Amino acid sequence: MTRLSKAVALIWLFASASLAQAQTTDWKKDWEATLAAAKKEGTVVVLGQPSPAMRNEILPKFTERYGIKVELIAGQSSTTVGKVRTERAAGIYSTDVFMSNGGTSISVLYAEKMIDPLKPLLVLPEVADPAKWKGGVIPFADPEKQYLLLMFRSVDSFMVVNQDYVKPEEMRNVKDLLNPKWKGKISTEDPVAAGGGGAGSASHFYTQMGPEFTKQLYLGQEAVVQRDRRLLSDWLARGTAPICLTCHIDDMRTLVNEGYKLVELFDLEGLQNRVTPAPSLLSVANKAPHPNAAKVFVNWMAGKEALELYSANAQAATLRTDVDESFLDPRVIPKTGVQYSDYTDIDWQMRVRMDVAKKVRDLLKPGK
């Protein structure tokens, strides 16, 4: 190496070290200032899904860590976001952070411009570093890659059954759902409510199996519709409705621990699996009343600790590279080389899903 090239190399190393040190100092100053302002705000209002893990573990740990209270508004995404829309029409802005499902996040929050860019708020190295995320990029669902953070990508189960009433050999093929034995014994969240889990499940059946099968399943089998997820779990455990198309394993952990034989089904002949961004996408409200607390919350929520807790309880695979997945049912982790219906795709969510959802509503509306 010549004397000149050595000098150039030394200059480059010095410049790189100086830049790295400046970047470290910049994010630390930003974070410290944000945290101080957030503690003065004192509260962050999060609109999210009804999840025991969020209420009992994740949010209390955030408050313990940062001294910021969390007001959780929990409910079905389409319902809670509808209330936010009504508030905003009256000039009221009460929500800081949204943790809503894919349909609501994309077709309402993003489409109606209710959210601000989230990416600029990611300042902690463990969330801002693309290497911490699968695929080597921070995963966003929107075209701008700014607004809707994808935290999860999991293979969705088709249903949950109570095996005291539904034997494995009775539910091997998707067409087994049409057995007259199960008439009035199948429960679901509302299949025609926009943005809900029931609509997503119904759309999958419609896309994969067609309108006649979907009509027979929901109308011919007299599927029992209930928006309260706790009631769905209760009916499942009691055997009142031992097949649930939209139940969530994290809602049923206590029941499973008590000995109820509640089992997720991932394999049905004739039906392709789908990958979803469930339990939720992460976004920040525009005109948030507690913007600094919101910034602290999204940095923590997107980090390893929070997502590892959420993943373990929701049995959902995250998009982080450093989250322990050994406790997951291996069936929820997408496999390389397997083709899935991809419900994380924004084109499907904004174009195909809405068209299919309309067809499902028309098919299942009263009097059909």
C-alpha positions as CSV (number, residue, x, y, z in Angstrom):
1,M,0.0,0.0,0.0
2,T,1.4,3.4,-1.0
3,R,1.8,6.3,1.5
4,L,-1.0,8.1,-0.3
5,S,-3.4,5.2,-0.1
6,K,-2.6,4.7,3.6
7,A,-3.5,8.3,4.2
8,V,-6.8,8.0,2.3
9,A,-7.6,4.9,4.3
10,L,-6.9,6.6,7.6
11,I,-9.1,9.6,6.6
12,W,-11.9,7.2,5.5
13,L,-11.7,5.3,8.8
14,F,-11.7,8.6,10.8
15,A,-14.7,9.9,8.9
16,S,-16.6,6.7,9.3
17,A,-16.0,6.6,13.1
18,S,-17.0,10.3,13.4
19,L,-20.2,9.7,11.5
20,A,-21.1,6.6,13.6
21,Q,-20.4,8.5,16.8
22,A,-22.5,11.5,15.5
23,Q,-25.4,9.2,14.6
24,T,-25.2,7.5,18.0
25,T,-25.2,10.9,19.7
26,D,-28.1,12.1,17.5
27,W,-30.5,9.2,18.3
28,K,-29.7,9.3,22.0
29,K,-30.4,13.0,22.2
30,D,-33.6,12.5,20.2
31,W,-34.7,9.6,22.4
32,E,-33.9,11.3,25.7
33,A,-35.7,14.5,24.7
34,T,-38.7,12.4,23.4
35,L,-38.8,10.4,26.6
36,A,-38.7,13.5,28.8
37,A,-41.6,15.1,26.9
38,A,-43.5,11.8,26.9
39,K,-43.4,11.5,30.7
40,K,-44.8,15.0,30.9
41,E,-47.7,14.0,28.7
42,G,-48.1,11.0,31.0
43,T,-50.4,8.9,28.9
44,V,-50.6,7.2,25.5
45,V,-54.0,6.2,24.1
46,V,-53.8,2.9,22.1
47,L,-56.7,1.6,20.0
48,G,-56.2,-2.2,19.7
49,Q,-57.5,-5.7,19.6
50,P,-59.0,-7.4,22.7
51,S,-56.0,-9.4,23.8
52,P,-55.4,-10.7,27.3
53,A,-51.6,-10.5,26.6
54,M,-51.8,-6.8,25.7
55,R,-53.8,-5.9,28.8
56,N,-52.2,-8.1,31.4
57,E,-48.5,-8.3,30.3
58,I,-47.3,-6.1,27.5
59,L,-48.9,-2.8,28.4
60,P,-48.1,-3.0,32.2
61,K,-44.5,-3.8,31.3
62,F,-44.4,-0.7,29.1
63,T,-45.7,1.5,32.0
64,E,-43.2,-0.1,34.4
65,R,-40.4,0.5,32.0
66,Y,-41.2,4.2,31.0
67,G,-43.6,5.5,33.6
68,I,-46.2,6.3,31.0
69,K,-49.8,5.1,31.5
70,V,-51.5,3.3,28.6
71,E,-55.2,3.8,28.0
72,L,-56.3,0.8,25.9
73,I,-59.4,1.1,23.8
74,A,-60.0,-2.6,22.9
75,G,-62.6,-4.0,20.5
76,Q,-63.2,-5.2,17.0
77,S,-61.2,-3.0,14.7
78,S,-64.1,-2.0,12.5
79,T,-66.2,-0.9,15.5
80,T,-63.5,1.0,17.4
81,V,-62.1,2.8,14.3
82,G,-65.7,3.7,13.4
83,K,-66.0,5.5,16.7
84,V,-62.7,7.3,15.9
85,R,-64.1,8.4,12.6
86,T,-67.2,9.8,14.3
87,E,-65.1,11.7,16.9
88,R,-63.0,13.2,14.1
89,A,-66.0,14.4,12.3
90,A,-66.7,16.4,15.5
91,G,-63.2,17.7,15.7
92,I,-62.1,15.4,18.5
93,Y,-58.7,13.6,18.3
94,S,-58.3,11.2,21.2
95,T,-56.2,8.4,19.8
96,D,-52.4,8.2,19.6
97,V,-51.6,4.7,18.3
98,F,-53.6,2.2,16.2
99,M,-53.0,-1.6,16.5
100,S,-55.7,-2.7,14.0
101,N,-56.1,-5.7,11.7
102,G,-54.9,-5.6,8.1
103,G,-58.3,-4.8,6.5
104,T,-59.1,-1.8,8.8
105,S,-55.5,-0.5,8.8
106,I,-55.3,-0.4,5.0
107,S,-58.8,0.3,3.8
108,V,-59.7,2.8,6.6
109,L,-56.7,4.2,8.5
110,Y,-54.4,4.5,5.4
111,A,-57.1,5.1,2.8
112,E,-58.8,7.8,4.8
113,K,-55.5,9.5,5.7
114,M,-56.1,9.1,9.5
115,I,-52.4,8.3,10.2
116,D,-49.0,10.0,10.0
117,P,-45.7,8.4,8.7
118,L,-44.4,6.0,11.4
119,K,-41.0,5.3,10.0
120,P,-39.4,8.6,11.0
121,L,-40.4,7.9,14.6
122,L,-38.3,4.7,14.7
123,V,-35.1,5.9,16.4
124,L,-34.0,3.1,18.7
125,P,-31.3,1.1,16.9
126,E,-33.1,-2.2,17.6
127,V,-36.0,-1.1,15.5
128,A,-34.4,1.2,13.0
129,D,-31.8,-1.3,11.9
130,P,-33.1,-3.2,8.9
131,A,-30.9,-6.2,9.9
132,K,-33.2,-6.7,12.8
133,W,-36.1,-7.5,10.4
134,K,-36.6,-10.6,8.2
135,G,-35.8,-9.8,4.6
136,G,-33.3,-7.1,5.6
137,V,-35.8,-4.2,5.4
138,I,-38.2,-2.6,7.9
139,P,-41.5,-4.1,6.7
140,F,-44.3,-1.7,5.9
141,A,-47.6,-2.7,4.1
142,D,-48.1,0.6,2.4
143,P,-46.6,1.5,-1.0
144,E,-44.6,4.4,0.5
145,K,-43.1,2.1,3.2
146,Q,-43.8,4.7,5.8
147,Y,-47.2,4.3,7.5
148,L,-48.2,0.7,8.4
149,L,-45.6,-1.4,10.2
150,L,-45.9,-5.1,9.6
151,M,-45.0,-6.8,12.9
152,F,-46.3,-10.3,12.1
153,R,-46.6,-12.7,9.2
154,S,-48.1,-15.9,10.2
155,V,-49.9,-18.9,8.7
156,D,-53.5,-18.6,9.9
157,S,-55.4,-21.6,11.1
158,F,-58.7,-22.4,9.4
159,M,-60.7,-22.9,12.7
160,V,-60.6,-24.1,16.3
161,V,-62.5,-27.2,17.3
162,N,-63.4,-28.8,20.6
163,Q,-62.2,-32.4,20.2
164,D,-64.6,-33.7,22.8
165,Y,-67.2,-33.1,20.1
166,V,-65.3,-33.0,16.8
167,K,-63.1,-36.0,16.2
168,P,-60.0,-35.6,14.0
169,E,-61.4,-38.0,11.4
170,E,-64.5,-35.8,11.1
171,M,-62.7,-32.8,9.9
172,R,-60.1,-33.7,7.3
173,N,-61.5,-32.1,4.2
174,V,-63.0,-28.6,3.8
175,K,-66.2,-30.2,2.6
176,D,-66.6,-31.9,6.0
177,L,-67.8,-28.5,7.3
178,L,-71.0,-29.1,5.3
179,N,-71.9,-32.3,7.1
180,P,-75.5,-31.9,8.4
181,K,-74.2,-33.0,11.8
182,W,-72.7,-29.5,12.2
183,K,-75.8,-27.5,11.4
184,G,-76.1,-24.8,14.0
185,K,-72.8,-25.9,15.6
186,I,-70.4,-23.6,13.7
187,S,-69.7,-20.1,15.1
188,T,-68.0,-17.1,13.6
189,E,-67.5,-13.4,14.0
190,D,-69.8,-11.5,11.6
191,P,-68.8,-12.5,8.1
192,V,-70.3,-9.3,6.6
193,A,-68.9,-6.7,9.0
194,A,-66.2,-4.7,7.2
195,G,-62.6,-5.2,8.4
196,G,-63.4,-7.9,10.9
197,G,-62.0,-11.4,11.3
198,G,-65.3,-12.9,10.2
199,A,-65.2,-11.1,6.9
200,G,-61.6,-12.3,6.3
201,S,-62.5,-15.9,7.0
202,A,-65.6,-15.7,4.8
203,S,-63.6,-14.1,2.0
204,H,-61.0,-16.9,2.1
205,F,-63.7,-19.5,1.8
206,Y,-65.3,-17.5,-1.1
207,T,-62.0,-17.1,-2.9
208,Q,-60.9,-20.7,-2.5
209,M,-64.2,-22.6,-2.7
210,G,-66.6,-20.3,-4.5
211,P,-70.0,-18.8,-3.8
212,E,-72.1,-21.9,-3.5
213,F,-69.9,-23.5,-0.9
214,T,-69.7,-20.2,1.1
215,K,-73.5,-19.9,1.0
216,Q,-74.0,-23.5,2.2
217,L,-71.4,-23.0,5.0
218,Y,-72.9,-19.8,6.4
219,L,-76.5,-20.0,5.5
220,G,-77.2,-23.7,4.9
221,Q,-75.3,-24.7,8.1
222,E,-76.9,-21.8,10.0
223,A,-73.6,-20.6,11.3
224,V,-74.0,-18.7,14.6
225,V,-72.7,-15.1,14.4
226,Q,-71.3,-13.4,17.4
227,R,-69.1,-10.3,17.6
228,D,-68.0,-10.9,21.2
229,R,-64.9,-13.1,21.0
230,R,-65.3,-14.2,24.7
231,L,-68.7,-15.7,23.9
232,L,-67.3,-17.5,20.9
233,S,-64.6,-19.1,23.2
234,D,-67.3,-20.0,25.8
235,W,-69.5,-21.6,23.2
236,L,-66.5,-23.6,21.9
237,A,-65.5,-24.8,25.3
238,R,-69.1,-25.8,26.3
239,G,-69.7,-27.6,23.0
240,T,-72.6,-25.3,22.2
241,A,-70.7,-24.5,19.0
242,P,-67.7,-26.8,18.9
243,I,-66.4,-25.5,15.6
244,C,-65.3,-21.8,15.6
245,L,-64.1,-20.3,12.4
246,T,-62.6,-17.1,13.9
247,C,-61.5,-17.9,17.5
248,H,-58.1,-16.9,18.7
249,I,-55.8,-19.2,20.6
250,D,-54.6,-16.4,22.9
251,D,-58.3,-15.9,24.0
252,M,-58.5,-19.6,25.0
253,R,-55.2,-20.2,26.9
254,T,-56.9,-20.4,30.3
255,L,-59.5,-22.8,28.9
256,V,-56.8,-25.0,27.4
257,N,-54.9,-25.0,30.7
258,E,-58.1,-26.0,32.4
259,G,-58.2,-29.1,30.3
260,Y,-60.6,-28.2,27.4
261,K,-59.5,-30.0,24.2
262,L,-59.5,-26.9,22.0
263,V,-57.3,-27.5,18.9
264,E,-56.4,-25.3,16.0
265,L,-56.8,-26.9,12.5
266,F,-54.2,-25.9,9.9
267,D,-54.7,-28.7,7.4
268,L,-57.8,-29.2,5.4
269,E,-57.8,-31.0,2.1
270,G,-59.0,-28.8,-0.7
271,L,-58.2,-25.4,1.1
272,Q,-55.0,-23.4,0.7
273,N,-53.5,-21.8,3.8
274,R,-53.2,-18.1,4.1
275,V,-50.6,-15.8,5.7
276,T,-51.9,-12.8,7.6
277,P,-50.5,-9.8,9.4
278,A,-52.6,-10.7,12.5
279,P,-52.9,-9.9,15.3
280,S,-52.3,-6.3,14.1
281,L,-50.4,-3.7,12.2
282,L,-48.9,-0.7,13.9
283,S,-49.6,2.9,13.0
284,V,-49.7,6.4,14.6
285,A,-52.6,8.7,14.4
286,N,-52.3,12.2,12.9
287,K,-53.1,15.0,15.3
288,A,-52.2,12.6,18.2
289,P,-52.9,14.2,21.6
290,H,-49.7,12.6,23.1
291,P,-47.2,12.6,20.2
292,N,-44.1,12.0,22.3
293,A,-45.7,9.2,24.3
294,A,-46.9,7.7,21.0
295,K,-43.3,7.8,19.7
296,V,-42.0,6.0,22.8
297,F,-44.7,3.4,22.5
298,V,-44.1,2.5,18.8
299,N,-40.4,2.1,19.4
300,W,-41.0,-0.2,22.3
301,M,-43.9,-2.1,20.7
302,A,-41.8,-2.8,17.6
303,G,-38.8,-4.0,19.7
304,K,-37.7,-7.5,20.6
305,E,-39.1,-7.6,24.2
306,A,-42.7,-6.5,23.4
307,L,-43.0,-8.6,20.2
308,E,-41.6,-11.7,21.9
309,L,-44.2,-11.4,24.6
310,Y,-46.9,-10.7,22.1
311,S,-45.8,-13.6,19.8
312,A,-45.7,-16.1,22.6
313,N,-49.2,-15.3,23.8
314,A,-50.8,-14.8,20.4
315,Q,-48.9,-17.7,18.8
316,A,-48.0,-15.5,15.9
317,A,-44.7,-15.4,14.0
318,T,-43.1,-11.9,14.0
319,L,-41.0,-10.3,11.3
320,R,-38.1,-9.7,13.6
321,T,-34.9,-11.8,13.2
322,D,-34.1,-11.8,17.0
323,V,-37.4,-13.1,18.5
324,D,-37.3,-16.6,19.9
325,E,-39.8,-18.7,17.9
326,S,-39.0,-22.0,19.6
327,F,-42.2,-21.7,21.7
328,L,-44.4,-21.3,18.6
329,D,-46.5,-24.0,17.0
330,P,-44.3,-24.6,13.9
331,R,-47.4,-24.6,11.7
332,V,-47.8,-20.8,12.2
333,I,-44.3,-20.1,10.7
334,P,-44.4,-19.6,6.9
335,K,-42.3,-22.2,5.2
336,T,-39.9,-21.5,2.3
337,G,-41.2,-22.8,-1.0
338,V,-44.8,-23.1,0.1
339,Q,-47.4,-21.1,-1.8
340,Y,-49.9,-19.2,0.5
341,S,-52.7,-16.8,-0.1
342,D,-51.0,-13.6,1.1
343,Y,-53.3,-11.4,3.1
344,T,-50.3,-9.1,4.0
345,D,-50.3,-7.9,0.3
346,I,-51.7,-4.3,0.0
347,D,-53.0,-4.9,-3.5
348,W,-55.0,-7.8,-2.3
349,Q,-56.3,-5.9,0.7
350,M,-57.3,-2.7,-1.2
351,R,-58.5,-4.2,-4.4
352,V,-59.3,-7.9,-4.3
353,R,-60.4,-8.2,-0.7
354,M,-62.9,-5.3,-1.0
355,D,-64.4,-6.8,-4.1
356,V,-64.7,-10.2,-2.6
357,A,-66.1,-8.8,0.7
358,K,-68.8,-7.0,-1.3
359,K,-69.7,-10.3,-3.1
360,V,-69.8,-12.1,0.3
361,R,-72.1,-9.4,1.7
362,D,-74.4,-9.7,-1.3
363,L,-74.4,-13.5,-1.0
364,L,-75.1,-13.6,2.7
365,K,-77.4,-10.7,3.2
366,P,-80.8,-11.5,4.9
367,G,-83.4,-13.0,2.5
368,K,-80.9,-14.6,0.2
